[in-house]
């Protein structure tokens, strides 16, 4: 085994496998022997983590995440970035260039961390450290991993075995006072961050399921929720997370990270969102159960948890050794954040510190450069201002100083010059543009509470800093926009699939709302318009907090709906917020006795009103639902108090509204046609089964096909006159609407002809002619028709004609089953039919069973129920009522096969119970 080490450093530490390393190594020819320090190792390994990665490209990113999470969990945030860079290069060499698995081992010691990356390609040449020239050019394709080790690592080396090559590096922690993880420079008292009164730090502990388990007194003071009220609830119910589809990290993901810091909001007891800056640390208890400890302060007091060092006023882009450094790194610091929000937030914090200001803000321009959107601020209520938009040049509330540097000594003398600062108490402000290749991309400003704080010199310094960061900001913005567009595309694809999967109107409305909340908005409402003469109707309301839905629904029902304007795009609707705030004000005055009414406790009397006002108090927009050139409704999206929509979200909502409108209109058309179809089908069914003295009658009818109430099978039972009743059961060739049309013709013709006093054969002969007259639309028909007359002795006399239909079966009291008629020609085939009727007498206790072929032809593979099977089932029905007989037959048919029936089925059972004597 050969080992290469940095001259003058200790040799690599032993492998964790327990192999002993030799104290000598063989030198290649032409290289001078290197000094090896054989002093015993003083560092003790206190923790280790290992993972193996497959030889695929995605393994590099996975390895970076593994090392980052491991080191952050160990509290080594200061050396995480260097470790990730080195691991990325070495794993890339293993899985991409060498094409082998990569084994990564992290070892924690008292003074730092040692990371080993092993591959299974020991033949690759490794340049040993000698003269600087032997490391090769930085532009070479290979070898940069070892160059980075030499540049960044405290120590490094390469170990060879017959099967593996192991590259290791050691990163030591920076020297700090005992017990500190990070430390900032000493600052004069006037440069320390300001805090209003007592600084409260909320400590919230969350278990592995995201449920709050601990809530301290400061959390109660900051947010108004008593501990007993929130313990046991998911944190997601209180967290107003700034999540955008396709970008950033959601609250569930953040709670799973070993460390996380950032800004979000917590909904207070009054319904308002309190902007907070949070630091999350994932820990384990003595039982090994993981949980997350969250430290939260007000967002404008983030310096309590994170104090960035201020850049001295006379800083120069020059390092201590006299060499020039990157001005971008001087301003932003190194390493720069790799996400847009982090970069913007650090930018405003450094800009505020550079000019010793009280606040700072940064706005980004829209693609057409007509508006600026607030994306980051410090020292201001960021949640209230985030994503607020102002015009660049014209109109009231304009941002006239966006394209040129500007200094305002006193904003009270120039109202509206910087709309973002209205009502914040800031007096003096300096703003500078961010430009890339002459195009306006944003605006950076700092402000102070005192007037006259800034001059042209500060404006030039701030402009110099803005020029340094403008390109990085624009690059990060374009990257975020690309991720957002990819996420939006995925969101729209999923939404389209869901909307296309239903034709039910109510379900479509629910899907629209559920896809919108909370991904695009905090709450939404859907108005529908039945026709052009109808007013918009509030059809659906949804809020991410279910307890607020009723309040919002009640509020919206009391105000006129938005106008159904077909113009595409989102338009602001101020009515809900205005009405909600007026209602909350009236409730507050009543509770204080200022309106002449009774005084109530504020907490219980106006709580719901204040919560509703807070829920709808932010920006509310209306998007038209246009389908087939007609406005069929409106989609209303809302934010809570003082929050705004970002432009990309509104564009995504507009795309969603177009798809939702078409789905909603399709559901409406389907519902209308279904209602028409069902009404027509119901008209083909008998209006009801008449009561016949002395005869029990039961009918079971099942039409094949989803949504069909009538098919090719039909039945009827109707009075003829003089105590006689006609009954029929038939089967038209085929199923569905075409067969149902012939069904209607047959049923109505039978009633009409029978009541004319014609005999059974004559009735069927005329029906046969009517069917043949239909021409191409005619279908052949099997039909069992009969007339029944109950007798005084308790029996019933039947005259039956069976035209091609399955024969009726007669069940006697002794259990014997016999056919009750003979087969004759079916209808709709030949013109001249010769039919005759047969007389059957049903004695007391006898049953006559009539079915269609959907019953007898029930199949399971090659088996069929058939006439014999039906007769066998009927023999078990002795002594049962007509209803019980029909139910037993249907149950036997259903159990005969596992598949759903594919043919229409009709069962008509008639039983003569006989005369009961007291």
RAPEWO-V690395 format. One record per run of one state. SS is the DSSP state (a for helix, b for strand, c for the rest). FROM is the first residue (numbers start at 1). TO is the last residue. If there is no record, write none. Layout:
SS_FROM_TO / SS_FROM_TO
This chain:
c_1_2 / b_3_5 / c_6_9 / b_10_10 / c_11_36 / b_37_37 / c_38_46 / b_47_53 / c_54_57 / a_58_74 / c_75_76 / a_77_97 / c_98_101 / b_102_108 / c_109_111 / b_112_119 / c_120_131 / a_132_135 / c_136_143 / a_144_152 / c_153_154 / b_155_160 / c_161_164 / b_165_172 / c_173_188 / a_189_191 / c_192_201 / b_202_207 / c_208_210 / b_211_215 / c_216_216 / a_217_223 / c_224_226 / a_227_230 / c_231_233 / b_234_234 / a_235_237 / c_238_238 / b_239_240 / c_241_243 / b_244_244 / c_245_246 / b_247_247 / c_248_250 / a_251_254 / c_255_258 / b_259_267 / c_268_272 / b_273_284 / c_285_289 / b_290_298 / a_299_304 / c_305_317 / b_318_318 / c_319_323 / b_324_324 / c_325_326 / a_327_332 / c_333_339 / a_340_354 / c_355_358 / b_359_365 / c_366_370 / b_371_378 / c_379_381 / a_382_385 / c_386_388 / b_389_391 / c_392_405 / b_406_408 / c_409_410 / a_411_413 / c_414_418 / a_419_421 / c_422_427 / b_428_436 / c_437_438 / b_439_448 / c_449_455 / a_456_500 / c_501_504 / a_505_516 / b_517_517 / c_518_520 / b_521_521 / c_522_522 / b_523_528 / c_529_536 / b_537_543 / c_544_545 / a_546_557 / c_558_570 / b_571_572 / c_573_574 / a_575_591 / c_592_601 / a_602_605 / c_606_606 / a_607_615 / c_616_619 / b_620_627 / c_628_629 / b_630_638 / c_639_646 / a_647_684 / c_685_695 / b_696_702 / c_703_712 / b_713_721 / c_722_723 / b_724_732 / c_733_735 / a_736_754 / c_755_759 / a_760_772 / c_773_774 / a_775_777 / c_778_780 / b_781_790 / c_791_795 / b_796_803 / c_804_808 / b_809_811 / c_812_816 / b_817_819 / c_820_823 / b_824_824 / c_825_826 / b_827_827 / c_828_837 / b_838_842 / c_843_846 / b_847_851 / c_852_852 / a_853_856 / c_857_858 / b_859_860 / c_861_862 / b_863_864 / c_865_865 / a_866_875 / c_876_881 / a_882_896 / c_897_904 / b_905_911 / c_912_918
